[in-house]
Amino acid sequence: MSKIRVKNFGPIKEGYLENDGWIDLKKVTIFIGNQGSGKSTLAKVISTLLWMEKALNRKEITVQTIHDFQLHFSYQNTHPSKTFKN
C-alpha cells in the first residue's frame, strides 16, 4: 500500500489532520470535501508522482531530468511576475 502526505501545496494548507497527515492510497481512493479544498490538486499530485515513477522505471527520464525540472519550476515560482496590460 502507498501513502502520501501533502501540506502547504496549492489550496492544501494543513493537510490531512488524521493519521499524522498520511493518506493511505488503495486501488480505489475517493476524496470527499468542500469545493476548493484541494481534492483535484491532490489527485493531480498523485497522478504526476505515479507518472514519474513509471517513467523512471522505463528509463524514459532520469533523476537528473527531475532535478533540472525542479530547478526550472522553482525559478518560475520565484521570478518576479510581469505586468500584462490590456
Backbone as a ProteinNet text record, in pm:
[ID]
protein_1_A
[PRIMARY]
MSKIRVKNFGPIKEGYLENDGWIDLKKVTIFIGNQGSGKSTLAKVISTLLWMEKALNRKEITVQTIHDFQLHFSYQNTHPSKTFKN
[TERTIARY]
84.6	0	89.3	48.9	123	57.7	138.9	90.4	145.5	73	119.2	79.1	163.7	133.4	162.7	63.5	77.3	34.9	120.8	89.4	140.6	73.1	116.6	142.6	46.7	58.2	-74.6	-74.5	-199	-300.4	-423.4	-525.7	-510.1	-419.2	-399.8	-302.4	-352.3	-266.7	-223.3	-316	-284.1	-264.8	-323.6	-316.2	-416.7	-404	-492.7	-463.4	-565.8	-545.5	-538.5	-577.3	-571.2	-449.5	-416.4	-310.2	-176.3	-148.2	-24.5	-7.6	-119.8	-116.1	-104.3	-85	-66.9	-201.1	-213.5	-332	-293	-365	-341.1	-403.2	-324.1	-372.7	-394.9	-515.5	-550.2	-583.4	-623.1	-655	-761.6	-857	-958.4	-959.3	-929.9	-932.6	-1024.6	-1116.3	-1213.7	-1185.6	-1175.2	-1156.4	-1289.7	-1331.5	-1457.3	-1426.2	-1479.6	-1457.1	-1526	-1517.5	-1578.6	-1510.7	-1581	-1525.4	-1402.7	-1295.1	-1174.4	-1089	-1114.5	-1039	-912.7	-893.9	-771	-786	-908.6	-929	-862.9	-888.9	-830.3	-679.8	-634.3	-490.6	-421.1	-477.8	-419.7	-419.5	-528.6	-535.1	-428.7	-405.4	-302.9	-162.8	-139.3	-8.3	17.8	-80.8	-65.9	-43	-119.4	-104.5	35.2	84.5	217.8	326.2	314.6	414.4	413.5	294.9	286.5	348.2	322	381.7	534.1	585.4	730.6	791.5	725.6	775.9	783.4	676.7	674.8	779.8	793.8	891.7	1034	1060.1	1192	1218.8	1119.5	1135.5	1158.8	1094.8	1112.7	1234.5	1304.1	1423.2	1393.2	1269.9	1232.5	1283.9	1298.5	1356.9	1456.5	1539.7	1637.7	1612.6	1676.8	1667.9	1719.9	1821.7	1874.7	1767.4	1686.8	1578.1	1482.5	1447.4	1357	1422.6	1549.5	1621.8	1624.6	1653.3	1655.8	1519.5	1412.8	1277.1	1245	1287.9	1262.9	1329.6	1452.4	1520.6	1445.5	1399.4	1324.3	1193.6	1123.6	995.4	1013.8	1116.1	1138.3	1179.9	1252.6	1286.5	1159.1	1068.1	944.2	860.7	862.6	783.4	841.8	971.8	1032.3	1062	1049	1076.9	968.5	1006.6	903.9	806.6	678.4	578.4	575.4	542.2	533.5	392.5	383	253.6	202.5	83.7	23.6	-83.8	-80.4	-178.5	-268.9	-395	-491.5	-482.5
-117.7	0	124.3	225.1	351	452.9	549.3	658	788.8	897.8	1030.1	1129.1	1228.9	1336.7	1467.7	1553.6	1681.1	1794.4	1895.7	2015.9	2136.8	2249	2376.3	2366.5	2311.3	2297.9	2339.1	2447.4	2497	2527.8	2479.9	2507	2421.8	2325.3	2236.4	2303.6	2348.3	2418.1	2325.5	2281.7	2197	2051.5	2011.4	1871.1	1787	1658.1	1563.2	1567.5	1584.4	1606.1	1477.5	1365.7	1238	1158.5	1053	959.5	1031	1132.1	1210.6	1270.8	1294	1357.3	1261.4	1133.2	1035.1	987.6	982	929.3	796.6	690.2	559.3	557	521.7	513.2	366.6	335.4	198.2	196.5	81.3	71	173.5	194.5	298.9	383.5	510.5	605.1	719.6	754.4	860.1	978.2	1097.1	1219.7	1292.7	1325.9	1396.3	1522.8	1635	1759.9	1875.7	1989.9	2111.1	2155.3	2237.7	2294.5	2377.9	2361.6	2439.7	2390	2268.7	2217.2	2141.2	2114.9	2051	1909.1	1862.9	1725.3	1703.9	1791.8	1778.9	1799.2	1891.3	1915.3	1789	1726.4	1603	1492.6	1480.6	1379.2	1405.5	1531.5	1566.1	1537.9	1564.9	1535.2	1384.8	1305.5	1160	1111.4	1163	1123.7	1156.9	1275.5	1316.7	1228.8	1199.9	1114.7	972.7	920	786.8	787.2	893.3	903.7	908.3	988.5	999.1	864.3	791.6	660.5	565.6	562.2	474.3	517.2	647.4	697.2	666.9	675.9	639.4	490.3	408.2	263.2	222.4	293.7	263	333.6	410.9	486.4	589.8	642.3	749.7	883.5	893.1	1010.8	962.9	1056.7	1024.1	1112	1080.2	1163.6	1303.7	1313.2	1443.9	1525.2	1459.7	1528.5	1591	1515.1	1565.6	1681.5	1669.1	1774.7	1902.1	1888.6	2004.7	2070.3	1988.7	2042.7	2115.3	2059.3	2120.5	2257.6	2268.2	2397.3	2497.8	2455.6	2543.1	2585.9	2489.7	2517.1	2614.9	2593.4	2681	2819.7	2829.1	2959.8	3030.7	2957.8	3017.9	3070.2	2998.9	3041.4	3163.9	3184.5	3295.8	3414.8	3395.3	3503.5	3609.8	3739.5	3844	3833.8	3842.1	3830.7	3956.9	3939	4050.9	4110	4236.8	4301.7	4300	4246.6	4242.7	4349	4427.5	4534.5	4500.3	4535.5	4511.6	4619.5
0	0	0	-75.2	-81	10.7	52.3	136	82.7	108.8	69.5	178.8	197.2	291.4	219.8	210.3	139.3	231.7	243.1	320.9	244.8	261.1	203.4	53.4	-20	-164.4	-225.4	-300.5	-359.2	-250.5	-266.9	-165.1	-39.1	-42.2	73.3	169.5	282.4	379.6	492.2	573.5	689.1	650.3	540.8	501.2	577.7	562.7	629.6	778.5	859.9	1002.9	1084.6	1027.4	1098.3	1052.6	1123.9	1085.5	1062	1142.7	1131.2	991.4	922.5	791.1	673.9	700.1	592.6	539	406.9	340.2	277.5	312	251.9	112.8	13.5	-123.9	-158.1	-194.8	-233.1	-381.6	-431.1	-573.3	-611.4	-524.2	-543.2	-416.6	-432.6	-321.3	-359.5	-272.6	-300.3	-208.1	-267.3	-190	-184.1	-62.7	-40.9	37	-9.2	62.6	-5.9	55.9	2.4	-126.3	-201.8	-323.2	-286.8	-361.6	-337	-222.5	-174.9	-59.8	-98.8	-230.2	-274.7	-324.8	-345.7	-393.5	-529.9	-623.9	-758.2	-754.4	-673	-659.8	-610.5	-509.7	-455.5	-561.4	-636.8	-742.5	-848.7	-884.4	-983.9	-931.4	-803.6	-743.4	-749.7	-710.8	-712.5	-855.2	-950.1	-1090.4	-1142.2	-1109.6	-1154.2	-1093.8	-964.5	-899.8	-956.9	-985.6	-1045.8	-1185.3	-1262.8	-1396.2	-1385.7	-1291.6	-1274.5	-1237	-1147.5	-1106.9	-1227.2	-1307	-1424.6	-1526.4	-1550.1	-1646.8	-1600.6	-1471.5	-1418.2	-1436.7	-1407.8	-1422.8	-1567.8	-1662.3	-1804.8	-1863.1	-1778	-1817.8	-1926.4	-1923.7	-2015.2	-1963.5	-1833.5	-1770.5	-1666.2	-1619.6	-1516	-1395.1	-1287.1	-1167.4	-1199.7	-1285.7	-1325.8	-1399.4	-1482.2	-1551.9	-1451.1	-1348.1	-1244.6	-1170.6	-1139.5	-1070.1	-1155.1	-1285	-1374.7	-1382	-1389.6	-1392.9	-1263.7	-1151.3	-1020.7	-1012.8	-1063	-1063.4	-1149.5	-1266.9	-1356.9	-1290.6	-1229.1	-1165.8	-1050.3	-968.6	-856.1	-903.4	-1016	-1072.5	-1117.2	-1180.2	-1227.2	-1110.4	-999.1	-883.2	-813.7	-822.7	-750.9	-841.3	-972.5	-1066.2	-1053.8	-1049.2	-1040.2	-1156.5	-1127	-1233.7	-1317.9	-1443.1	-1536.4	-1528.2	-1556.3	-1558.8	-1701.4	-1719.1	-1851.1	-1858.6	-1964.1	-1982.4	-2099	-2085.3	-2194.2	-2298.1
[MASK]
++++++++++++++++++++++++++++++++++++++++++++++++++++++++++++++++++++++++++++++++++++++

